[in-house]
């Protein structure tokens, strides 16, 4: 049985749940799913311009876990931009 997942702190709720390339119907696009934690990691690091240690503290997680969340978010976002996919933000 896996270890229970710790509750991470997210202080942001996006106003939208989808982003997609202009002029292409959503039904014709593949979708990349970003968790709300990944969006929060992107926000703290890139918008708030905090250091990795500060970001990890704000999300109440370890620095290495924060880095894994951020790396996953960068990979998914890059994939969507390069390959013309939609981005869906999963709010759990």
HUDANOR-V817088 format. One line per field, one symbol per residue. phi: phi as a letter, one per 40 degrees, with the letter a starting at -180 (. if undefined). psi: psi as a letter, one per 40 degrees, with the letter a starting at -180 (. if undefined). burial: I if it has 24 or more other ideal C-beta (glycine too) atoms within 12 Angstrom, else O. A space follows every 50 residues. Layout:
phi = ???
psi = ???
burial = ???
This chain:
phi = .ccccccccbbabccbbbbaccgbcdccbcbbcbccccccccccccccfc cccccccccfaccccdccccccccccccdccccgbcbbccbb
psi = hiiihihihhfhhidieiiiihehideeiihhhhiddddddddddddefi idddddddefiiddddddddddddddddddddefiihhhhh.
burial = OOOOOOOIOIOOOOOOOOIOOOOOOOOOOOIIIIIIIIIIIIIIIOOOOO OIOOIIOIIOIOOOOIOOIIOOIOOIIOOIOOOOIIIIIOOO
